[in-house]
Amino acid sequence: PAAAPSLDSFEDKARSVGGKTFYRRGATWVDSDAELEGFSGKTVNLTARGAEYFELLAREPGLARVMSLGDEVTVLWRGTLYKVVGAR
C-alpha cells in the first residue's frame, strides 16, 4: 500500500486561517469559497503591501490573519473577491 501523505506536504497545499480553508494554487493561496463556480460579485485587485492593501487591512482588520499567508492571496470576504499579488 502507498504511504499516507505527510502532514508537512498537506500543510504546503492547504491551510485553515480565520475559519476559512485555503488551497495552494501555484504561488497563490486561494480561499475555497472563492473557487465557487459562477461568482459574479465585485472583484478587487490589490498589490501586496501597497497603499490600497493597507487601507483594506485598516478597514477590515480580520483580513490580517488571511493576508499573513503570503504576498499572493485570493479571498472572498463579505461578498467581495480580493486578489492580492506580489509587487512586480
PyMOL commands that set and color helices and strands:
alter all, ss='L'
color gray80, all
select helices_A, chain A and resi 7-13+32-35+51-59+63-67
alter helices_A, ss='H'
color red, helices_A
select strands_A, chain A and resi 14-17+20-25+28-31+42-47+73-77+80-85
alter strands_A, ss='S'
color yellow, strands_A
deselect
rebuild
show_as cartoon
